[in-house]
Amino acid sequence: EVQLVESGGGLIQPGGSLRLSCAVSGFTVSSIYMSWVRQAPGKGLEWVSVIYSGGSRYHADSVKGRFTISRDSSENTLYLQMNSLRAEDTAVYYCATFRCGSCPFDYWGRGTLVTVSS
Amino acid sequence: EIVLTQSTGTLFLSPGERATLSCRASQSVSSSFLAWYQQKPGQAPRLLIYGASSRATGIPDRFSGSGSGTDFILTISRLEPEDSAVYYCQQYGNFWTFGQGTKVEIK
């Protein structure tokens, strides 16, 4: 059974850093495509970052240069390193998987809340 | 970036009725790489429809999708109380973007 469990969220001051984790079970993190998607309180969904099975990585313009997606095959975990955090980064962050480069997101975690506030 | 615009606001409907939700893209969505998701409060989104019209595994046939190019429709026939949720369209042919969501309330 595929399971994704996010952790690492919390309250952080503007300008601070946080690393989110997504523990994966049911498949190998390096064999599939994975993404981070966020949802600000009461708002819609926004794609944040992606890492392809081959290792290519892309980030949305809103986080480019501040966020970095990565994975650790030995831990079977996906990460999102978030630096220079801003109030507008406040959101629930979900990790999600998709089976191919042009496939929808088929499995999602339950999300972890990041609150950026002084 | 492809911008997706969904039918605005909230649909208030009764059990047994039909819901029709629209999603319009700012440019053509390649190969109908258009999906629909259902999200209930406090839960992650759930994939309903992909490829504009294919149902995901385990999704009842009350849910159907149609459309191509820039105009897409999600239809929920025979609404049930558990269909109360926010529904999002997503294009996945050019990175990923989502519509702003349409809320369906079953009264």
Interface residues (C-beta under 8 A of the other chain):
Chain A: S35 V37 G44 L45 E46 W47 V50 Y58 A60 Y94 F98 S102 C103 P104 F105 D106 W108 G109 R110 G111
Chain B: S31 F33 A35 Y37 Q43 A44 P45 R46 L47 Y50 A56 Y88 Q90 Y92 G93 F95 W96 T97 F98 G99 Q100 G101
